[in-house]
Amino acid sequence: MGQHHHTSRRTSSDHNAIQVICLGSGGGPSEDNVTGFLVRSTASKWAKGSLLAVDAGSHLAAITRILERDFPLFDANKEPPSTTLQEGPFAGLSFPYASARANAVHVVREHVATYLITHPHLDHLAGFAINTAAFHNTSRPKRLAALPFTVNAIKSHIFNDVIWPNLTDEDNGVGFVTFQRLTEGGNLALGDGHSRGFIEVCDGLEVKGFRISHGQCASAPRPDHQVRRGSNPNIGMMAPDGGRRASVFSQPSQPGTPTFYGQSGPQPDFMQTCVVDSTAFFIRAAETGMGREREILVFGDVEPDSISLCPRTRTVWAEAAPKIALGILRGLLIECSYNDDQPDAVLFGHLAPRHLIAELQVLAEMVAERKKELGEKAGRKRKRASTHGGDDVMGNGDAGTGAATPKSHHAHSVQLPLDPDLDEKVNPSEPENGPPRIYEGPLKGVRVVVIHVKDTMTDGPPVGESILQELWAHETRLALQGKALGCSFEISFSGASFLF
């Protein structure tokens, strides 16, 4: 399950797809491989300003490292040729310089237009802050796009002339960076159909963001009567309104402060700022044409809804389900920081394979419901067509744009089987056995790419290998119960290229 097994896959519509280049796949502790991606619509043909950086814990240094195999030497006495790479993550892109470092800076200055940041933790932001020193030779400021809570935190705590110079165009700053504050859930006044709410952030790509929960603040007060469970020490506490939570869109972020979407009415002080915010972004290839719509879903750090003080991931799944049912959403990049040896009490706002599988079961249930609705609607159309002798064809718009209707929040408490007899039937595929079997299930055709794996920095195989084995083992157990998800699983690594 080494890196040589992870290759980009071509689709039937390569000219109209989304490419993701992984710059950093880890969640620490090593600073040279933390979360960072480049995303583009292949229809943009590497145009100037067509690259979207999604998080930038690792950025310029990682681009340089990737290019070093293609531009290993620098000769100051030699005229640098214009080189168009024929293979690798940057295949098709023309480079004007002879060295990797000069060409890497060229990519950042000329091709990266926008930095889409999920949350303001350093492992998602450090590269961007350091790399601002290279922004001075550009003709316009770099755009940092994020939900307001992220923008406010970065403005208050990074570009404040204390931690880092104010290089923004606000508060009399230098002007290297400009902020784009996105609307949570999308701007519903823009677009229609499945593109409703999306906003274009760079050439060929549109985004829509939803807030998700990334555990509890480490400094949050802990009352004596709390029941501690996982990253949520307040699970089990009765809310003032009897346990009902307000809408996840009901309260704005406070500048630079993690926000708790809590109960209506007065809240105890310790519940005001105890949940750390993060974001899940839907990224859409713009102007793809009918029948060629492409989207991916990229998560920032996220904890399981099942143990969260403020469960929000279900809202994202409800948005994703109809898109998967229609074949629009092809890729899901989501964190899985630890393997299943990590207890719930020390997840620190992250996922392990057992939790990722449980979350995907909730998504799969919603997708199955949407596919059933689509099938019933198609059947009615065929019946009407045969009755009237017409050619009534169902288009992409027939599914509507509403999110799948969730049944009960208790569906999130999916328990994986613990029957020891199943262990004898489950044999996660090793490299010599070929790729793992992909089962039939509601998520068939969806590629789940695992990101933000935390390196144990110990001897032995990388933790990503055990995470991948455990994910396939859980999927096999579900298949034996007739409940397979149907998706594929891959582990990201720096330098990988994924095509959706």
C-alpha positions, -999 to 999 in steps of 0.1 A, spaced: 0 0 0 29 23 -7 29 54 -26 34 37 -60 -1 23 -57 -17 58 -56 -20 72 -91 -43 97 -107 -72 81 -126 -84 93 -160 -121 98 -164 -143 96 -196 -144 134 -196 -108 144 -189 -113 176 -208 -140 185 -184 -128 173 -150 -113 186 -117 -77 180 -109 -64 180 -73 -26 181 -67 -17 172 -31 11 194 -17 7 183 19 -12 152 32 -3 152 69 -16 167 101 17 171 118 39 169 137 64 173 108 61 208 94 71 198 59 40 178 51 9 195 64 -24 201 46 -23 219 13 -38 213 -22 -40 228 -56 -73 225 -75 -81 234 -111 -107 228 -137 -90 209 -166 -111 230 -190 -90 261 -179 -59 247 -197 -36 261 -170 -46 296 -177 -32 324 -156 -51 326 -123 -68 292 -128 -53 274 -97 -71 274 -64 -50 266 -33 -72 248 -8 -55 253 25 -18 261 25 0 246 55 25 233 29 27 253 -3 57 268 -21 83 244 -7 61 214 -17 57 228 -53 94 232 -55 100 196 -42 76 182 -68 93 202 -96 128 192 -86 127 160 -106 119 179 -137 141 210 -131 169 196 -109 197 220 -120 203 257 -123 228 271 -147 231 309 -146 251 309 -179 225 290 -198 194 306 -214 164 290 -197 142 272 -222 104 273 -221 95 238 -211 61 222 -212 59 192 -190 46 160 -205 40 140 -173 35 144 -136 10 166 -116 19 197 -137 17 180 -172 7 204 -198 19 235 -180 47 256 -196 75 268 -174 98 297 -184 128 290 -160 155 264 -156 153 258 -119 127 242 -97 126 271 -73 121 297 -100 94 277 -117 77 270 -83 75 308 -76 62 313 -111 33 289 -104 25 307 -72 27 342 -87 11 336 -120 -13 307 -117 -25 306 -81 -53 332 -78 -70 323 -46 -63 306 -13 -94 289 1 -89 283 38 -110 259 58 -100 272 93 -72 292 108 -50 265 124 -13 268 115 -11 234 98 -35 248 72 -21 283 70 16 285 78 28 281 42 5 309 30 17 333 57 54 326 50 49 326 12 34 361 12 71 373 9 68 362 -27 36 381 -35 53 415 -41 60 409 -79 24 402 -88 1 426 -106 -28 422 -81 -32 410 -45 -38 373 -38 -73 366 -27 -79 347 6 -114 333 5 -131 318 36 -161 319 58 -160 351 80 -148 333 112 -117 322 94 -111 356 78 -116 374 111 -92 351 129 -64 354 103 -69 392 102 -68 395 140 -42 369 149 -18 366 119 -17 398 99 -17 420 129 19 434 128 28 412 158 27 376 146 32 387 110 32 421 92 -2 434 80 2 425 44 -35 428 37 -54 456 20 -74 464 52 -65 486 81 -37 504 62 -19 472 53 6 467 25 -20 452 1 -5 419 -9 -36 400 3 -73 408 -1 -101 390 17 -132 374 2 -157 367 30 -179 338 18 -215 333 28 -221 301 48 -243 277 28 -236 298 -3 -251 329 -18 -286 317 -28 -291 348 -49 -265 335 -74 -269 307 -99 -297 282 -103 -302 244 -103 -273 225 -89 -250 256 -92 -272 277 -69 -253 294 -42 -219 288 -57 -195 318 -62 -166 319 -86 -133 323 -67 -109 317 -96 -109 310 -133 -132 280 -139 -139 271 -102 -168 279 -79 -173 271 -43 -198 268 -15 -189 264 21 -206 249 52 -194 252 88 -184 220 105 -172 211 140 -135 205 149 -138 196 185 -136 216 217 -113 245 226 -86 233 248 -91 262 272 -129 259 275 -140 257 311 -151 222 323 -179 221 349 -178 195 375 -210 179 365 -201 173 329 -200 139 313 -167 135 294 -168 117 261 -143 120 233 -135 155 222 -168 166 236 -166 169 274 -202 183 276 -220 154 260 -250 143 280 -257 178 295 -293 189 292 -298 220 272 -319 249 286 -346 241 259 -347 204 266 -320 194 242 -330 211 209 -302 228 191 -307 259 170 -301 259 133 -265 257 123 -270 290 104 -286 308 133 -256 326 149 -227 346 133 -191 341 142 -174 364 166 -142 380 152 -113 356 157 -132 334 181 -144 298 176 -181 297 177 -206 274 194 -240 270 177 -258 262 208 -293 261 222 -318 289 220 -320 312 250 -293 319 277 -262 297 276 -237 289 303 -205 308 299 -185 277 293 -207 268 263 -201 301 245 -168 294 229 -161 257 234 -165 244 198 -138 250 172 -151 259 137 -139 244 105 -153 243 69 -163 218 43 -161 232 8 -180 220 -23 -158 229 -53 -175 230 -87 -161 232 -122 -178 262 -138 -195 261 -172 -193 224 -177 -225 221 -197 -255 199 -192 -246 163 -183 -210 172 -176 -213 187 -141 -184 180 -118 -179 187 -81 -157 176 -53 -161 180 -16 -131 190 6 -133 189 44 -112 208 68 -105 191 101 -137 176 115 -148 154 144 -176 127 144 -211 140 148 -217 110 171 -195 125 199 -197 162 190 -211 189 212 -224 206 180 -229 180 153 -230 197 118 -216 171 94 -251 158 86 -260 191 70 -230 187 46 -241 151 38 -276 163 31 -262 188 5 -239 161 -10 -265 133 -13 -285 145 -43 -253 154 -61 -239 119 -56 -272 104 -67 -269 123 -100 -232 115 -106 -222 152 -102 -201 148 -70 -173 123 -77 -146 129 -51 -145 134 -13 -114 145 4 -118 140 41 -95 137 71 -88 105 90 -60 116 114 -56 84 134 -61 47 131 -86 28 153 -61 24 181 -69 61 191 -95 62 218 -124 87 215 -112 106 245 -81 117 227 -93 123 191 -88 161 196 -115 169 171 -105 144 144 -117 112 128 -105 76 130 -116 49 105 -145 37 126 -159 72 127 -153 79 90 -171 47 81 -200 56 104 -202 91 88 -202 76 53 -230 52 63 -252 83 71 -243 97 37 -249 64 19 -284 62 35 -293 96 22 -279 88 -13 -299 56 -14 -331 76 -6 -323 101 -34 -316 74 -59 -349 57 -50 -367 90 -55 -350 95 -89 -359 60 -100 -395 65 -91 -396 98 -109 -380 83 -140 -405 55 -139 -434 80 -138 -419 99 -167 -415 67 -188 -451 58 -180 -463 92 -191 -442 90 -222 -455 56 -232 -491 67 -225 -487 99 -247 -463 85 -272 -437 112 -264 -400 112 -258 -399 125 -222 -363 124 -210 -353 131 -174 -326 158 -172 -302 166 -145 -325 193 -131 -353 168 -123 -338 159 -89 -342 195 -76 -317 213 -56 -330 206 -21 -310 185 3 -319 150 12 -344 148 40 -327 133 70 -347 108 90 -335 110 126 -303 122 141 -300 88 158 -290 74 124 -256 89 131 -250 64 159 -242 36 136 -223 8 154 -199 -13 134 -201 -50 140 -179 -65 168 -185 -101 160 -151 -118 163 -161 -145 138 -161 -119 111 -124 -113 116 -117 -147 101 -136 -138 70 -121 -104 65 -87 -101 48 -78 -65 39 -60 -66 6 -23 -63 7 -3 -50 -23 5 -85 -35 -32 -94 -36 -40 -66 -59 -64 -37 -52 -92 -42 -27 -126 -52 -41 -150 -23 -45 -185 -35 -35 -219 -25 -48 -234 2 -27 -250 36 -27 -216 54 -29 -204 34 -59 -183 57 -81 -173 80 -53 -136 82 -45 -128 89 -9 -93 104 -5 -80 104 31 -61 135 41 -46 150 73 -30 117 85 -10 123 117 25 107 114 34 87 145 71 93 138 79 58 149 96 28 133 74 6 112 49 12 83 33 46 80 1 50 99 -17 57 66 -13 21 57 -31 9 88 -58 35 83 -64 22 47 -64 -14 59 -89 -6 86 -112 13 62 -113 -16 38 -118 -40 67 -148 -20 79 -162 -19 44 -158 -57 40 -176 -62 73 -205 -40 61 -205 -59 28 -209 -92 46 -239 -77 63 -253 -65 29 -247 -29 38 -216 -20 17 -209 16 10 -195 10 -25 -169 38 -25 -132 34 -30 -106 46 -5 -72 61 -12 -45 77 10 -31 110 -2 6 118 -3 26 149 -12 30 149 -50 -1 129 -58 -25 140 -85 -61 130 -85 -85 135 -114 -122 136 -108 
